[in-house]
Every structure is written in structure tokens, then in C-alpha cells.
Amino acid sequence: MSGSSFFGIDIATRGLYSAQRGLATVNHNIGNITTPGFSRQVLEQRAARPILMANGTGMLGTGSEVIGVKRVRDEYLDVKYRTEAQYLGEWDVKQALLEELQVIYNEPSESGFNTVLNEFYDSLQRLSTDPSNPSTRAALKEKAVMLTKYFNSVAAHFEYMQNDINEIIYAKVQEINSLADQIAKLNQQIYSYEVSGNVANDLRDQRGYLVDKLARLINIEAYEVSYGKLPNGQDDLRFVITISGKALVDHNKVSYLTTIQRENKLNRRYTQPV
């Protein structure tokens, strides 16, 4: 009877431990509700291994046990989001540049491109009907000077805009390299933690958040590659990010991008891996 009582206490202890782990997981979820990239976590619980009765009457349950904590995450949705995020990032940049072009052309307004060009053609039209009139000629000359100054001003703004875009590209490349470097370091931490059979839920969330940010800057593909089996029987997974088929991040290695200035008047830059 005494042994039976202690056995019941052991089952209750297992249940309390499972409930405690469950409460800790709930607290962790609530505490990170505003954390960017955080995935809700759930407890994986199962019935503990039963004991075979010596008298052959069956098996005696031994309570519950916790076998792990997993993230509630849909990998398919991650891939879809990153595929669409690149287009969102592209059109955000295009919108900003088109708004800047609208300011340069000063349209719609009473002193913008259409107004200046129409006034010039109106002066040409009046001159064609009265070419010997000095005032008409002077008016055309004035409109031609205004049109020339307008085009020179637009051209100068285009050069400034080109230089600004060059600097933006340079800054974005540095941001891409920084994100790639952080992801590579997280890859190493995740691998070191999971090689012993654990699951690095929070580190994986951090990595996923950085990959989402990277997807808005450049067209990437992110996936895990199996390099065989580990001694404990688990898959030897390595995380890879590629750009047009070339690895930007290969597990804990990074192929950094750089910007190279062209030897021409526009001082353009383009990106290529080092």
C-alpha cells in the first residue's frame, strides 16, 4: 500500500511538472507578443511509458511527460511571404523615385513641364502667323530661354538624383551584408544548439525575422540543406541563402557584396559578390 501511495505521488509530480512547463511556455508567448518575428510556441506532451504488471493483468500508466516545445510556424507561408516581399520592396523604391521625379518636373502645376513647353509652342504659333513682328520675336526668344533653363535645371536635378541613388545603393548593399553576417552567426548558434538534439525555437525566430528583412531588399531564396546524418541520427541541416543561384550565406560563411564605381560620367555603381 505504501509503495502504491508513493507511485501515485510520482504520477502527480509528473503532472505538476508538465503543467509547470506548460505555464512557462504560455508566459513566454505572452511576454513576446510584441517581439518582431516571434512565433507562438506549444508544448509537446505525451503519456509516459507505462509499467507492465507482474501478474499479467495489463500495463499501469505512469502519468505524462514533456517531450519538447515546438514553434507554430508554416514554412510554406514563409516562402510565399519572402517571394512577395521582394516585389513590395521593389515597388516601395519605385514609388519613392517616381515621387521625386514628380517634384523635379513640378507637375501638375502652373510652372511645370507642360506649362513651359506649351507656352513655347504657343509663341512659335504666334510667330508663324506674324514673323515680322518684333514683339512676337522677343516673346519667342524669352520663352525659348525659359525652356532652356528649365531643361538645364531638370538635367542638373537628374545628376543629383543619380548620385543620391548611388549612395542609396551603397547603403543597401552594406545593409544586405550586415543582415547576411547576422544570419550566418545565428546559423552557427542554431547548429551548435540543435546538434545535441535540442530545438532553438527563439534563435530560429530571430533568423526568420532577419531573412524577411533581407527579402525586402533583394531577390533571395532561403532553405535548409541536409548534409547527411549526425551521430545521434538527426539530419545534418545547414541553412543557405542564394541570390540568382549563388550563395550569399552558406551556413556560417558569407559571400559579401560590394559596389564598384563605373568609369563614366554618371558614376554609376552596381553590385557583385566579392
The 8 nearest C-alpha neighbors of each residue, nearest first, counted from 0:
[[1, 3, 2, 4, 5, 6, 7, 8],
 [0, 2, 4, 3, 5, 6, 7, 8],
 [3, 1, 5, 4, 0, 6, 7, 8],
 [2, 4, 0, 6, 1, 5, 7, 8],
 [5, 3, 1, 7, 6, 2, 0, 8],
 [4, 6, 8, 2, 7, 3, 9, 1],
 [5, 7, 9, 3, 4, 8, 2, 10],
 [6, 8, 10, 4, 9, 5, 11, 3],
 [9, 7, 5, 11, 6, 10, 12, 4],
 [8, 10, 12, 6, 7, 11, 5, 13],
 [11, 9, 62, 13, 7, 12, 8, 61],
 [12, 10, 8, 14, 9, 13, 15, 7],
 [13, 11, 9, 15, 14, 10, 8, 16],
 [14, 12, 16, 10, 11, 15, 63, 17],
 [13, 15, 11, 17, 12, 16, 63, 18],
 [16, 14, 18, 12, 17, 13, 19, 11],
 [15, 17, 19, 13, 14, 18, 12, 20],
 [18, 16, 14, 20, 19, 15, 65, 21],
 [19, 17, 21, 15, 16, 20, 14, 22],
 [18, 20, 16, 22, 21, 17, 15, 23],
 [21, 19, 23, 17, 18, 22, 24, 16],
 [20, 22, 18, 24, 19, 23, 42, 17],
 [23, 21, 25, 19, 24, 20, 26, 18],
 [22, 24, 20, 26, 21, 25, 27, 19],
 [25, 23, 27, 21, 22, 26, 20, 28],
 [24, 26, 22, 28, 27, 23, 29, 21],
 [27, 25, 23, 29, 24, 28, 30, 22],
 [26, 28, 24, 30, 25, 29, 23, 31],
 [27, 29, 25, 31, 26, 30, 39, 32],
 [30, 28, 26, 32, 31, 27, 25, 33],
 [29, 31, 27, 28, 32, 26, 33, 34],
 [32, 30, 34, 28, 33, 29, 27, 37],
 [31, 33, 29, 34, 30, 28, 37, 39],
 [34, 32, 31, 35, 30, 37, 29, 36],
 [33, 35, 31, 37, 32, 36, 30, 38],
 [36, 34, 37, 33, 208, 205, 31, 32],
 [35, 37, 208, 204, 34, 205, 38, 207],
 [36, 38, 204, 34, 35, 39, 31, 201],
 [39, 37, 70, 71, 40, 36, 204, 72],
 [38, 40, 71, 28, 70, 37, 41, 72],
 [39, 41, 70, 69, 71, 38, 68, 28],
 [42, 40, 69, 68, 70, 43, 39, 24],
 [41, 43, 68, 44, 21, 67, 69, 40],
 [44, 42, 67, 68, 66, 65, 41, 45],
 [43, 45, 65, 66, 64, 42, 63, 46],
 [46, 44, 64, 63, 47, 65, 43, 66],
 [45, 47, 63, 62, 64, 48, 44, 61],
 [48, 46, 63, 64, 62, 61, 49, 45],
 [47, 49, 61, 46, 50, 60, 62, 63],
 [50, 48, 60, 61, 59, 58, 47, 51],
 [49, 51, 59, 58, 52, 60, 48, 61],
 [50, 52, 58, 57, 59, 53, 49, 55],
 [51, 53, 58, 55, 54, 57, 56, 50],
 [54, 52, 55, 51, 56, 57, 50, 58],
 [55, 53, 52, 56, 57, 51, 58, 59],
 [54, 56, 53, 52, 57, 51, 58, 59],
 [57, 55, 54, 52, 58, 53, 51, 59],
 [56, 58, 55, 52, 51, 59, 54, 53],
 [59, 57, 51, 50, 52, 49, 60, 56],
 [60, 58, 50, 49, 51, 61, 52, 57],
 [59, 61, 49, 62, 50, 58, 48, 47],
 [60, 62, 49, 10, 47, 59, 48, 63],
 [63, 61, 10, 47, 60, 46, 13, 14],
 [62, 64, 46, 47, 45, 14, 13, 61],
 [63, 65, 47, 45, 44, 46, 17, 66],
 [64, 66, 44, 67, 17, 43, 45, 63],
 [67, 65, 43, 44, 64, 45, 68, 42],
 [68, 66, 43, 65, 42, 69, 44, 198],
 [67, 69, 42, 43, 41, 40, 70, 66],
 [70, 68, 40, 41, 67, 71, 42, 200],
 [69, 71, 40, 72, 39, 38, 200, 41],
 [72, 70, 39, 40, 38, 69, 73, 41],
 [71, 73, 70, 74, 38, 39, 77, 76],
 [74, 72, 75, 76, 77, 71, 78, 70],
 [73, 75, 77, 76, 72, 78, 79, 222],
 [76, 74, 78, 77, 73, 79, 80, 72],
 [75, 77, 79, 78, 74, 73, 80, 72],
 [78, 76, 74, 80, 75, 79, 81, 73],
 [77, 79, 75, 81, 76, 80, 82, 74],
 [80, 78, 76, 82, 77, 81, 75, 83],
 [79, 81, 77, 83, 82, 78, 84, 76],
 [82, 80, 84, 78, 83, 214, 79, 211],
 [81, 83, 79, 80, 84, 85, 78, 214],
 [82, 84, 80, 86, 81, 85, 79, 87],
 [85, 83, 81, 87, 215, 86, 82, 80],
 [84, 86, 215, 88, 87, 83, 214, 218],
 [87, 85, 89, 88, 84, 83, 90, 215],
 [88, 86, 84, 90, 85, 89, 91, 83],
 [87, 89, 215, 91, 85, 86, 90, 216],
 [90, 88, 86, 92, 87, 91, 85, 93],
 [89, 91, 93, 92, 87, 88, 94, 86],
 [90, 92, 88, 94, 89, 93, 87, 95],
 [93, 91, 95, 90, 89, 94, 96, 88],
 [94, 92, 90, 96, 95, 91, 97, 89],
 [93, 95, 97, 91, 92, 96, 90, 98],
 [94, 96, 92, 98, 93, 97, 91, 99],
 [97, 95, 99, 93, 98, 94, 100, 92],
 [98, 96, 100, 94, 99, 95, 93, 101],
 [99, 97, 101, 95, 96, 100, 94, 102],
 [98, 100, 96, 102, 97, 101, 95, 103],
 [101, 99, 97, 103, 102, 98, 96, 104],
 [100, 102, 98, 104, 99, 103, 105, 106],
 [101, 103, 105, 99, 100, 104, 98, 106],
 [104, 102, 100, 105, 101, 153, 99, 156],
 [105, 103, 101, 106, 102, 112, 111, 100],
 [106, 104, 111, 102, 103, 101, 107, 108],
 [107, 105, 108, 111, 104, 101, 112, 102],
 [106, 108, 105, 111, 109, 101, 113, 104],
 [109, 107, 106, 111, 110, 105, 114, 112],
 [110, 108, 111, 114, 107, 106, 113, 115],
 [111, 109, 108, 114, 115, 112, 105, 113],
 [110, 112, 105, 106, 108, 114, 113, 109],
 [111, 113, 115, 114, 104, 116, 106, 105],
 [114, 112, 116, 115, 111, 117, 106, 110],
 [113, 115, 117, 111, 112, 116, 110, 109],
 [114, 116, 118, 112, 117, 113, 146, 111],
 [117, 115, 119, 113, 118, 114, 112, 120],
 [118, 116, 120, 114, 119, 115, 113, 121],
 [119, 117, 121, 115, 116, 120, 114, 122],
 [118, 120, 116, 122, 142, 117, 121, 143],
 [121, 119, 123, 117, 122, 118, 124, 116],
 [122, 120, 124, 118, 123, 119, 117, 125],
 [123, 121, 139, 125, 119, 120, 124, 126],
 [124, 122, 120, 126, 121, 125, 127, 119],
 [123, 125, 121, 127, 122, 126, 120, 128],
 [126, 124, 122, 128, 127, 123, 121, 129],
 [127, 125, 130, 123, 129, 128, 124, 135],
 [126, 128, 124, 125, 130, 129, 123, 122],
 [127, 129, 125, 126, 130, 124, 123, 131],
 [130, 128, 126, 127, 131, 132, 125, 135],
 [131, 129, 126, 127, 132, 128, 136, 135],
 [130, 132, 129, 133, 136, 126, 135, 134],
 [131, 133, 135, 134, 130, 129, 136, 126],
 [134, 132, 136, 135, 137, 131, 130, 138],
 [135, 133, 137, 136, 132, 138, 139, 131],
 [134, 136, 138, 132, 133, 137, 126, 139],
 [135, 137, 133, 139, 134, 138, 140, 132],
 [138, 136, 134, 140, 139, 135, 133, 141],
 [137, 139, 135, 141, 136, 140, 134, 142],
 [140, 138, 122, 142, 136, 141, 137, 143],
 [141, 139, 137, 143, 138, 142, 144, 136],
 [140, 142, 138, 144, 139, 143, 137, 145],
 [143, 141, 145, 139, 119, 144, 140, 146],
 [142, 144, 140, 146, 145, 141, 139, 147],
 [145, 143, 147, 141, 142, 146, 148, 140],
 [146, 144, 142, 148, 143, 147, 149, 141],
 [145, 147, 149, 143, 144, 148, 115, 142],
 [148, 146, 144, 150, 149, 145, 143, 151],
 [149, 147, 151, 145, 146, 150, 152, 144],
 [148, 150, 146, 152, 147, 151, 145, 153],
 [149, 151, 153, 147, 152, 148, 154, 146],
 [152, 150, 148, 154, 149, 153, 147, 155],
 [151, 153, 149, 155, 150, 154, 148, 156],
 [152, 154, 150, 156, 155, 151, 157, 149],
 [155, 153, 157, 151, 156, 152, 150, 158],
 [156, 154, 152, 158, 157, 153, 151, 159],
 [155, 157, 159, 153, 158, 154, 160, 152],
 [158, 156, 160, 154, 155, 159, 161, 153],
 [157, 159, 161, 155, 160, 156, 162, 154],
 [160, 158, 156, 162, 161, 157, 163, 155],
 [159, 161, 157, 163, 158, 162, 156, 164],
 [162, 160, 158, 164, 163, 159, 157, 165],
 [161, 163, 165, 159, 164, 160, 158, 166],
 [164, 162, 160, 166, 165, 161, 167, 159],
 [165, 163, 167, 161, 166, 162, 168, 160],
 [166, 164, 162, 168, 163, 167, 268, 161],
 [165, 167, 169, 163, 164, 168, 170, 162],
 [166, 168, 164, 170, 169, 165, 171, 163],
 [169, 167, 171, 165, 166, 170, 164, 172],
 [168, 170, 166, 172, 167, 171, 165, 173],
 [171, 169, 167, 173, 168, 172, 166, 174],
 [172, 170, 174, 168, 173, 169, 167, 175],
 [171, 173, 175, 169, 174, 170, 168, 176],
 [172, 174, 176, 170, 171, 175, 177, 169],
 [173, 175, 171, 177, 172, 176, 178, 170],
 [176, 174, 172, 178, 177, 173, 179, 171],
 [175, 177, 179, 173, 174, 178, 255, 180],
 [176, 178, 174, 180, 175, 179, 173, 181],
 [179, 177, 181, 175, 180, 176, 182, 174],
 [180, 178, 176, 182, 177, 181, 175, 183],
 [179, 181, 177, 183, 178, 182, 176, 184],
 [182, 180, 178, 184, 183, 179, 185, 177],
 [181, 183, 185, 179, 184, 180, 206, 186],
 [184, 182, 251, 186, 180, 185, 181, 250],
 [185, 183, 181, 187, 186, 182, 251, 180],
 [186, 184, 188, 182, 187, 183, 189, 181],
 [187, 185, 183, 189, 184, 188, 250, 251],
 [186, 188, 190, 184, 185, 189, 251, 191],
 [189, 187, 185, 191, 190, 186, 192, 184],
 [190, 188, 192, 186, 191, 187, 199, 193],
 [189, 191, 187, 193, 192, 188, 194, 186],
 [192, 190, 188, 189, 194, 193, 187, 195],
 [193, 191, 189, 190, 194, 188, 197, 195],
 [192, 194, 197, 196, 190, 195, 198, 191],
 [193, 195, 196, 191, 192, 190, 197, 229],
 [196, 194, 193, 197, 192, 191, 231, 190],
 [197, 195, 193, 194, 198, 233, 192, 231],
 [196, 198, 193, 195, 192, 199, 194, 67],
 [199, 197, 193, 200, 196, 192, 69, 68],
 [200, 198, 202, 201, 189, 203, 193, 192],
 [201, 199, 203, 202, 198, 70, 204, 69],
 [202, 200, 204, 203, 199, 205, 37, 38],
 [203, 201, 205, 204, 199, 200, 206, 189],
 [202, 204, 206, 200, 201, 205, 199, 207],
 [205, 203, 201, 207, 202, 206, 37, 36],
 [206, 204, 202, 208, 203, 207, 201, 209],
 [205, 207, 203, 209, 204, 208, 182, 210],
 [206, 208, 210, 204, 209, 205, 203, 211],
 [207, 209, 36, 211, 205, 206, 210, 204],
 [210, 208, 212, 206, 211, 207, 213, 205],
 [209, 211, 213, 207, 212, 208, 214, 206],
 [212, 210, 214, 208, 209, 213, 81, 207],
 [213, 211, 209, 210, 214, 215, 208, 216],
 [212, 214, 210, 216, 215, 211, 209, 217],
 [213, 215, 211, 216, 212, 81, 85, 217],
 [216, 214, 85, 88, 84, 213, 212, 217],
 [217, 215, 213, 214, 88, 85, 212, 218],
 [218, 216, 214, 215, 219, 85, 213, 242],
 [217, 219, 85, 214, 242, 216, 220, 243],
 [220, 218, 242, 241, 214, 217, 221, 240],
 [219, 221, 241, 240, 242, 222, 218, 239],
 [222, 220, 240, 239, 219, 241, 223, 238],
 [221, 223, 239, 238, 224, 240, 220, 237],
 [224, 222, 238, 237, 236, 239, 225, 221],
 [223, 225, 237, 236, 238, 226, 222, 239],
 [226, 224, 236, 235, 227, 234, 237, 223],
 [227, 225, 235, 236, 224, 228, 237, 234],
 [228, 226, 235, 225, 234, 229, 236, 233],
 [227, 229, 234, 235, 233, 232, 230, 226],
 [228, 230, 232, 233, 231, 235, 234, 227],
 [231, 229, 232, 228, 233, 194, 235, 234],
 [232, 230, 229, 233, 196, 195, 228, 194],
 [231, 233, 229, 230, 228, 234, 235, 227],
 [234, 232, 229, 228, 231, 235, 230, 196],
 [233, 235, 228, 236, 227, 229, 225, 232],
 [234, 236, 226, 228, 225, 227, 229, 233],
 [237, 235, 225, 224, 234, 223, 226, 238],
 [238, 236, 224, 250, 223, 225, 239, 235],
 [237, 239, 223, 250, 222, 224, 249, 186],
 [240, 238, 249, 248, 222, 250, 221, 223],
 [241, 239, 221, 248, 220, 247, 246, 219],
 [242, 240, 246, 245, 247, 220, 244, 219],
 [241, 243, 219, 245, 244, 246, 218, 247],
 [244, 242, 245, 241, 219, 218, 220, 246],
 [243, 245, 242, 241, 246, 220, 219, 240],
 [246, 244, 241, 242, 243, 247, 240, 272],
 [247, 245, 241, 248, 240, 249, 242, 244],
 [246, 248, 254, 241, 240, 253, 242, 245],
 [249, 247, 253, 240, 246, 239, 252, 250],
 [250, 248, 239, 252, 251, 246, 253, 238],
 [249, 251, 238, 237, 252, 239, 186, 183],
 [252, 250, 183, 187, 249, 186, 184, 253],
 [253, 251, 249, 250, 248, 183, 254, 180],
 [252, 254, 248, 247, 255, 249, 180, 179],
 [255, 253, 247, 272, 273, 248, 256, 252],
 [256, 254, 176, 273, 272, 253, 257, 247],
 [257, 255, 272, 271, 273, 270, 172, 176],
 [256, 258, 270, 271, 272, 273, 255, 259],
 [259, 257, 270, 269, 268, 169, 260, 271],
 [260, 258, 268, 269, 261, 257, 270, 271],
 [261, 259, 268, 267, 266, 262, 258, 269],
 [262, 260, 267, 266, 263, 268, 259, 265],
 [261, 263, 260, 266, 264, 267, 265, 259],
 [264, 262, 265, 266, 261, 267, 260, 268],
 [263, 265, 266, 262, 267, 261, 158, 260],
 [264, 266, 267, 263, 161, 158, 162, 261],
 [267, 265, 261, 264, 263, 260, 262, 268],
 [268, 266, 265, 261, 260, 165, 269, 263],
 [269, 267, 260, 259, 258, 261, 165, 266],
 [268, 270, 258, 259, 267, 271, 260, 168],
 [271, 269, 258, 257, 256, 259, 268, 272],
 [270, 272, 256, 257, 273, 258, 269, 259],
 [273, 271, 256, 255, 254, 257, 270, 247],
 [272, 255, 256, 257, 254, 271, 270, 258]]
